[in-house]
Amino acid sequence: MRNVGIILIIGFIVFGCVKEETKHADITFDVDEALLSSKNIFPDININFHPPINWEEIDHELLNTIQSKVSDAQDSTGIDPVPIKIFMDMERSCTCFVTTFKSSLLAKDIIENYLNDFRLVNHKIDLNEGSFSHNGIDFHQIVFNKEDFTSIKLIANVIDQKVFTIEYVVPTQYYEEELRSIESSIGSIKIN
């Protein structure tokens, strides 16, 4: 009987020390403030960040038009994207979309379903995927080329049920020139 007690104690010690690892590799970005526009705060998703320099917020009327078109095109997956801000460099046609989702699903399920749907719709495109953690936020990243554009899409959540994406879309001809400012912008993403 004593041996059973010792085995149980050892089991509790060994298995009690094992933690499920859910955090991604922590990445530090070299943020160059000179390559960034002013800070934007998003209280609904509890983050703030700086878009790249010269990427200006579009006016509310245009944003409302885009939101309306996105709303009309919703599918039945239960994951409805809602653009909350869009930034553009009009000269180069670079765009940054900040989107959240209307859904009753749990955050992890929204992310999983969104990624699966995205992969399915874009199965003919080479998607480079990875995960990382920065400033206390776990991100899933997808980088891909489609037609003449390169896209860097980040998806994460900070507040339960508030999943968000930040997507940088750049004409491929400007990608190398814009990459440092995009990296600085990603590095500026923080929890409020």
Phi, psi and omega in degrees: 000322180297322180296323179296318178298317179294318179297318178297316179297315179298319178300315179297320180295310182295307185284335177290337180272347181279125178245145176285124182272112180244350183277140179275170178300133181280129181241137175251131179258143174275098185273121176257103183303332181292343181262011186239149171276184182291157183292141174241135182250135181238087183297330182294330179248005173062037176228167168216155177197168177250123173289164178301157179302140180072006174263102187262149178294134178286159182289159185296328180296314178294319178300317178298321177297315179296316179300320180296316180294320178295318179299320179293335184263012183298146177255191185260017182286346183085007179238102184253108179289143179228108176295130179251336172205148177225133178243142182222144165259100186296328182293320183255357183062035174272143183221143174235121179255130170248121188229145170238183185229142168264117180195151176265000181284162173292153183306313182297326179286323176299312181298311181299312180295318179299313180296317179298315178297318180298315178297319181296312181293328184250033185296341180270357182255143176284108180260123175262112185246150176195169179229147177204165177241139178210131180052038176081009180244131174270125181246147164251130184242138174233126176242132181205160174250136178219119185056240182257020183236150172246137182235137171243113184246126176246138176228136183197178170213147179244315178258139177312135177072359180250080177278143178221157170236148168234121183235128176256121181242122187228135171305133186306327180296338180254000187304309182299320180291327184269347188301317180298319180289327176293316178299319177295321178297313178299318179295339181274353181292124181220158172283138178296000000 
